[in-house]
Amino acid sequence: MIPRTLFSKLLSMATGFPVLTLTGPRQSGKTTLVRNTFPDYAYLSLENLDIMAAAKEDPRRFLGAYKDKGVIIDEAQRVPELFSYLQGIVDESGLMGRYVLTGSQNFLLLEQISQSLAGRTAVLHLLPFSREELNAEQCAPTDLDSTLFKGGYPPIYDRPVTAVDFYPAYVETYLERDLRSMKNIGNLSLFRKFLMLCAGRTGQLLNMSALGNEIGIDHKTVASWISVLEASFVVFLLRPHHRNWNKRLVKQPKLYFYDTGLLCSLLGLRSSDELAGHHMRGSIFECSIIAEYMKSRFHQGQRPNAYFWRDHSGHEIDLLIEDGTRLRAMEIKSAETLHTSFFDGLKWFAQTSSLGAEDCRLVYGGNLKQLRRDGEVIPWKEGLLL
């Protein structure tokens, strides 16, 4: 097992909450992580039809059998009846960390938690491997295009399966198993096309009306389908920063994927060599840097504080990170060769916002780390670690 950053946070939370809830996309390693974190706990998967039937038939007896020794309940959202009974059991026992719930359908799982377990459970999120996790075990690809193309899903690193074979099968399974149980997904072939169109808009402002027009659905359906992809940890929306410094700002969010391997597959790329000359390579690189920040926050048990900034005159910053009262600006360029023009956005933003050079970064596709007057230059290998 490749050690996960979230391991220590899970252990810590188990001392202060009666229930732990771990969500994330399918195949991100949730079951492996919780079973290794709590090796003495019983393990029950509600994808097993017999176990699911027992849970539905007598929820109180099902849960009560494990109230003193700890249990992991995988895909807990499949039996919503459990949550109300779980509330009573944990309130009565007062024991911490005895129940660990996992689920890949964040929307359904958190809906049940908000109704029955609010204040009783810590909710954590596990995404595919970060580069930091892969580096620790010397499993990370050494070149940029291979890193982007391969992505971070665990099966690619612990099974004899290639990215070319894994991701199409993953999409097929994801569509057939998960989306059928979520709302507003009727035509799966149309949704597959929608998913591919989203991939082609990575790093762009999300125009729901334009996206819907391309496949013949209204903007409300687009919003609903995007919310399903968000809840399943396939995509995330990067919001524009709220501070305007007396400028007119764009209001739409940008669309990104959590994993560039999945993104490359949806774009039809078959190898890292094809990626090297692809017109979207810059957007895929930008996606990887921002997604690594998201992973670093989630895997520390924290919420991301990430934004972008763009005004109607075309001035833009790819990534703004709020850390308390501190604001950090980051420009992301995939080129291996540095150009002075790469700093134009940072210089303009620094003057507008009174941001110091120590809070400005340029992450690029090369390998040299430098300190310049307008900010720090970070090579891609370090930029992914943020």
Helices and strands as residue ranges (DSSP letters): H 7-13, E 19-23, H 30-37, E 42-45, H 49-57, H 59-64, E 71-74, G 76-78, H 81-93, E 99-103, H 106-116, E 121-125, H 131-136, H 144-150, H 155-158, H 163-173, I 174-178, G 179-181, H 188-199, H 208-215, H 219-231, E 235-240, E 254-257, H 260-266, H 272-276, H 281-298, E 306-310, E 316-323, E 326-333, G 340-343, H 344-353, G 357-359, E 360-364, E 370-372, E 375-379, H 380-383
